[in-house]
Amino acid sequence: MATNKEALAKGVRTMATSLLFMFLGPGIIYQAFKNSEHPLYIPVLVLGFIAAALAIYFAFKGINRIMNALFDKN
């Protein structure tokens, strides 16, 4: 059984993207709550929630790619 190295590298890159969004999302949400009187409060808060959702999406996608690279029978 051999590991698909190209798929594994793609999965690791996807996990790195997820890691970026894992730090970016909560940071943006924190800044939005810190400046709740600012007129752009709602758009910045929505942007933070989108970044947090993207972190979850890319994490699942990356784990799926890594598992397929390691255990796929092709």
C-alpha positions as CSV (number, residue, x, y, z in Angstrom):
1,M,0.0,0.0,0.0
2,A,1.6,3.3,-1.1
3,T,0.8,6.8,-0.1
4,N,-0.4,9.2,-2.8
5,K,2.2,12.0,-2.1
6,E,0.5,14.6,-4.3
7,A,-2.9,14.2,-2.6
8,L,-1.1,14.2,0.8
9,A,0.6,17.5,-0.1
10,K,-2.7,19.0,-1.2
11,G,-4.3,17.9,2.1
12,V,-1.5,19.5,4.1
13,R,-1.9,22.8,2.1
14,T,-5.6,22.7,2.8
15,M,-4.9,22.2,6.5
16,A,-2.5,25.2,6.4
17,T,-5.2,27.3,4.9
18,S,-7.5,26.1,7.7
19,L,-4.9,27.1,10.3
20,L,-4.8,30.6,8.8
21,F,-8.5,31.0,9.1
22,M,-8.5,29.5,12.6
23,F,-6.5,32.5,13.8
24,L,-8.0,35.1,11.5
25,G,-11.7,34.4,12.3
26,P,-11.6,34.8,16.1
27,G,-9.3,37.8,15.7
28,I,-11.7,39.6,13.5
29,I,-14.7,38.6,15.7
30,Y,-12.8,40.0,18.8
31,Q,-12.0,43.2,17.0
32,A,-15.7,43.6,16.0
33,F,-16.9,43.1,19.6
34,K,-14.3,45.5,20.9
35,N,-15.5,48.2,18.5
36,S,-19.3,47.7,18.8
37,E,-20.0,51.4,18.5
38,H,-18.3,51.6,15.1
39,P,-20.6,51.9,12.0
40,L,-18.9,48.9,10.4
41,Y,-19.6,46.7,13.4
42,I,-22.0,44.3,11.6
43,P,-20.0,43.8,8.4
44,V,-16.8,43.1,10.3
45,L,-18.7,40.7,12.6
46,V,-20.1,38.9,9.6
47,L,-16.7,38.7,8.0
48,G,-15.3,37.2,11.2
49,F,-18.1,34.5,11.2
50,I,-17.4,33.8,7.5
51,A,-13.7,33.3,8.3
52,A,-14.5,31.0,11.2
53,A,-16.9,28.9,9.0
54,L,-14.1,28.7,6.3
55,A,-11.7,27.4,9.0
56,I,-14.1,24.6,9.8
57,Y,-14.8,23.8,6.1
58,F,-11.1,23.7,5.2
59,A,-10.3,21.6,8.3
60,F,-12.8,18.9,7.3
61,K,-11.7,19.1,3.6
62,G,-8.0,18.8,4.6
63,I,-8.6,15.8,6.9
64,N,-10.6,14.1,4.2
65,R,-7.9,14.6,1.6
66,I,-5.2,13.4,4.0
67,M,-7.2,10.3,4.9
68,N,-7.9,9.5,1.2
69,A,-4.2,9.9,0.4
70,L,-3.2,7.5,3.2
71,F,-5.9,4.9,3.0
72,D,-7.3,5.0,-0.6
73,K,-7.1,1.7,-2.4
74,N,-6.4,3.2,-5.8
